[in-house]
Amino acid sequence: MTTLVARDLVKDFGVRDGLRRRSLRAVDRVSFTLEPGRTVALVGESGSGKSTIAKMIARLEKPSGGSIAVTGPDGVEVPDKDYRHRVQMVFQDPFASLNPFHTVEHHLARPLRLHGRARGAEETARLVSELLERVTLPASFASRRPHELSGGQRQRVAIARALAPGAEIVVADEPVSMLDVSIRLGILKLLARLQKEEDLAVLYITHDLATARHFSDEILVLYRGRVVERGPSDRVILDPRHPYTKLLAAASPNPDARDRVFEVGRAAVEAAGATAAYDHHTGRWEEAA
Amino acid sequence: MTNPSPVTAPSRTKDGRRAMLPRWSPKLGVGLGLIGAIALFGVVGPLVVGDPNAVRDIGLTAPGGEHWLGTTQTGQDVVAQIAFATRGSLRIGLLVGLMATVLSAVFGIVGSYAGGIVDELFSLFSNVMLVIPGLPLVIVIAGFVPAAQRGSWTIAVVLAITGWAASARVLRAQTLSLRNRDYVAAAKVAGEKTWRVITVEILPNLLPLLASQFVFAVVLAILSEAGLSFLGLGASNSSTLGTMLYYAQNGFALQREAWWWFVPPGLVIALFGCGLSLVNFSIDEIINPKLRDVPRRPGKVAEALRVTPAERGEDDAVLTVEDLSVVYQGDKPVHAVKGVSLTLRRGEILGLAGESGCGKTTLAYAVNRLHKPPAEVTSGAVTFHDRDGTDTDVLGLGPEELREFRWTKLSMVFQGAMNALSPVTSVAAQLDDVLTTHRPGMSRADRRARCVEVFELVGVDPARLGSFPHELSGGMRQRVMIAMALLLDPQVMIMDEPTTALDVVVQRGILLEILKFRDELGFAVLFITHDLPLLLEISDRIAVMRDGEVVELGTAQDLHLDPRHPYTRELLDSFPSLTGDRGGFIRGTEPALHDGGVR
């Protein structure tokens, strides 16, 4: 039972505003627990802080406050040097997360070696083909380079890489949003199967409410760095309580409700406290006019 | 996305490596030929020619006989001198190239990867080195070192010190972009040490750039050394092409018309520099593939195979596309759109659904004749049926008619259009531009009134008209783009992924506006997106495209409840229903492993 407990995570970024320096709170007191066999989804729009949380869990960013603790099956906290044996990450864009210069084998063999899972060329090669098989890719793919693979195949390699150190906690940061729609399902099913086989704890980060509902057990809805609603996934999506969650659910495309009347009226927005919109270009939340 | 054709593993690896090598071209061939010949001459030449310093009493003999290229003032054989001088110049060039590349790599790559204060100091240092004018500094430094101690090493070090800064800046910029790549982050998450991240993950991707900087440094070093030596500031004990020119100058070769003494070394320098530059062009093409020429077949028939434009049908069609084919010409022509026929009715939202590479954007561009070479319309017709009863054959329009037609009759909102606004003028000025171009008769007040009107239509406060694009949020910019497309009251609007980059709440607001215009202004929309659930909700009819063909066309209702084509079903199944039964979506079986692997 390897469990990750994130408690009161805070992340402040320094922003240069003209000559003054001010700090921007990207993540504000977020807590959750990742347990084996369970998936927690972080749902929110761009700028809500969900990717920053992923980076903090993967130790690519240092939290400004709060704590992240991983406890091993023996009930003892995993020391820092072993953290990466346990916690791995699948990145959003498989076209960017594999080094174009290196073969698939390099991407899988390095983590195997680094974490002492394989010694010697023969054992490494055997484990690499085993990893490829687990993500339903033929062993012959080991000698290929990323540009010879399709998006879905690349993402499978990226998943295999996350599994290579023997991770028990996997952060999946929008793992399918850059893929063609007909491939997404296969990748999500693969993640679901691996999770069952390995009893993985998964943090699933997405802006897509529908996959969040089907893929996860618990959903946390983020708005401007804060968790505005959390609960079992069906409850959060089918019976949203917070106005912002209601707004998100109503705004998502839903062919089953073709003739519904939808009004993103000022009232609904203001009630949700969602008067600000995130600007992708300036990277700031701005109050809507 | 197609499955790669099955090829055996070893040849794949070779293909992968080949991507890192320059493509074969006459340029590269000539360049390598020149470098090879001169390098061979410099390496082998000194072994076969006689002593270059042997003095004979046959000063300044013209070429011929025993001395192919004549002799110098003191009767030394010019061929022998050139062979040794070429070797000397090559050695200095290589030395400087290596040292300058290492220096620029250390300052450029390490600094930018480390970031923070290290980066600022390194970058400050490179910038200072860059503004110090190179050659004068070289002259000063070379002048300070006593002639007796001025060996070729000294000169090489001096040239390297003055020649690395520009490359360091280029490498720094590239490393700054590479260090933020996901694969670098992934390597860190995997637990790689910093030095390994730099050497194994980043450095290989800089190789083409390093090679190009190296080649450039070699050229520069050979030229600078020649210049220094010519001025008498070169290495005292070595013979290079520059020292040869220096002696030729001092021996009054020019005045005595002894061309065989100074032309050959000059020519060797010029040809070697030329060869290296040609190789560098080829390396640049790996770094920036846009530099590659698109191979065009000469004499390609530009005239499209025409289909007679459609007659106005019974139904209230506003745009008819018949049997339209678009081909990207090239070594292997790609049929991006294959015989597509569509009818857009007045007041209708026609959805065009498909995945990346299915040809939906190419189709939209071709309908508007915005496609650029190598794309060519090879067959078909596009007919616009105007409200006033006239029909326009869009593919047959002349340039001026086309300009008139676009935007007034048919406007377009592009993918990522919100970034298409010019950052330097207010949005009002940009809207006003459209009106002054297309409606020259309109008065200033009328134009202003129209701008206010369209802003109100798209739900942006007209007070924002004076704003600059960067003062507006992404959603608002996209609304401004739609306002611009509405300005001239077009009858057809083509929207290519207009809301894909936006968050769902913002997207919903814009969709509502589009539906409202359709009802109020009665124009037709061709709405292109990969998001099928969105189309099912808002459009009247939907065309599903795959591999350049429309595989299914039907009303949104029919497509949703009774999809006929297997691909439509596959697409529909790819989107889990927000409110439908939970479980079926994920728990189902995974696609089986078939030959070549899953997609």
Interface residues (C-beta under 8 A of the other chain):
Chain A: E45 S46 A58 R59 L60 R84 Q88 M89 F91 Q92 D93 A96 S97 L98 N99 P100 F101 H102 T103 R110 P111 L114 H115 T136 L137 P138 S140 F141 S143 R144 R145 H147 E148 L149 S150 G151 G152 Q153 R156 A158 R161 A164 P165 D180 V181 S182 I183 R184 L185 G186 L188 K189 L190 A192 R193 H207 L209 A210 T211 R213 H214 F215 S233 D234 I237 L238 L247 L248 A249 A250 A251 S252 P253 N254 P255 D256 A257 R258 F262 E263 V264 V269 A274 A277 Y278 D279 H280 H281 T282 E286 A288 A289
Chain B: M1 T2 N3 P4 A9 P10 R12 T13 D15 G16 A19 M20 R181 D182 Y183 A185 A186 A187 K188 V189 A190 G191 E192 V200 E201 P204 N205 E355 S356 N419 V460 D461 R464 H470 S473 G474 G475 M476 A501 D503 V504 V505 V506 Q507 R508 G509 L512 H530 D531 L532 P533 L534 L536 E537 A556 Q557 H560 E570 L571 D573 S574 F575 P576 S577 L578 T579 G580 R582 G583 F585 I586 R587 G588 T589 E590 P591 L593 G596 G597 V598 R599
